Amino acid sequence: MPSSDTIPCDDIPVVPSLPPFERPPDPQLVAEGWDRRFMADSKRLAEYTELYASMGYEVRAEKVKPEEISDQCADCALLICRQFLTLYTRKIGKR
């Protein structure tokens, strides 16, 4: 049994943060209720759309903007901008 001076894991606040190579979401889309999920290969857009829709989400795909690509990915920037999309979701009815 834990001592009275330890904090159970359930009581530790979880603060989400982006890894250093990820960029923050589009503030306009966030204001409209969208959550940035991830960048994905455009060839798999239908798969992700179907998955999120099955869980009750709307899906929005945006072209990747050059400022979304970190310096760590600079060598692949052209490929990323042409082939990848940034996916945003929001619960259906949340506006």
C-alpha positions in Angstrom: 0.0 0.0 0.0 1.4 3.4 -0.9 2.4 5.8 1.8 0.3 8.9 2.5 3.0 11.1 1.0 3.0 9.5 -2.5 0.7 10.6 -5.3 -1.2 7.9 -7.1 -0.7 8.0 -10.9 -4.4 8.9 -11.4 -3.8 12.2 -9.6 -0.9 13.4 -11.8 -2.2 15.9 -14.3 -1.5 15.1 -17.9 -0.4 18.1 -20.0 -0.3 17.3 -23.7 2.7 18.8 -25.5 3.9 18.6 -29.0 7.2 16.8 -29.7 9.9 19.3 -30.8 9.5 18.4 -34.5 5.7 19.0 -34.5 4.2 22.4 -35.2 1.2 24.0 -33.5 -2.2 23.8 -35.1 -3.8 26.5 -37.2 -5.3 28.9 -34.7 -8.3 29.7 -37.0 -9.2 26.0 -37.2 -8.8 25.6 -33.5 -11.2 28.6 -33.0 -13.7 26.7 -35.1 -13.5 23.7 -32.9 -11.1 21.5 -34.9 -8.3 19.5 -33.3 -5.1 18.9 -35.2 -4.3 15.2 -35.3 -1.3 14.5 -37.5 0.2 14.7 -41.0 -0.6 11.8 -43.2 0.1 10.5 -46.7 -2.7 11.7 -48.9 -3.1 8.2 -50.3 -4.5 7.1 -47.0 -7.0 10.0 -46.5 -10.0 7.8 -47.2 -8.9 5.3 -44.5 -8.4 7.9 -41.9 -11.6 9.7 -42.8 -13.6 6.4 -42.5 -11.9 5.6 -39.1 -12.6 9.0 -37.5 -16.2 9.1 -39.0 -16.9 5.7 -37.4 -16.0 7.3 -34.1 -18.3 10.3 -34.6 -15.9 12.8 -35.9 -15.8 15.2 -38.9 -12.5 15.1 -40.7 -10.8 18.0 -42.4 -7.7 17.7 -44.5 -5.5 20.7 -45.1 -2.4 21.0 -47.4 0.7 21.0 -45.3 2.1 24.5 -45.1 5.9 25.0 -45.3 5.9 26.6 -41.9 4.5 23.3 -40.5 7.6 21.5 -41.4 10.4 21.5 -38.9 14.0 22.1 -39.6 14.6 18.4 -38.9 12.5 17.6 -42.0 13.9 20.3 -44.3 15.4 17.7 -46.7 12.0 16.2 -47.3 9.9 19.4 -47.4 9.0 19.3 -51.1 7.7 15.7 -50.8 5.8 16.5 -47.6 4.1 19.6 -49.1 3.1 17.7 -52.2 2.0 14.3 -50.8 1.0 14.9 -47.2 -2.0 16.5 -45.6 -2.6 17.7 -42.0 -5.7 16.1 -40.6 -8.0 17.9 -38.2 -11.1 16.4 -36.5 -14.0 17.6 -34.4 -16.9 15.8 -32.9 -20.0 15.9 -35.2 -22.2 18.8 -34.0 -19.4 20.7 -32.2 -19.1 24.1 -33.8 
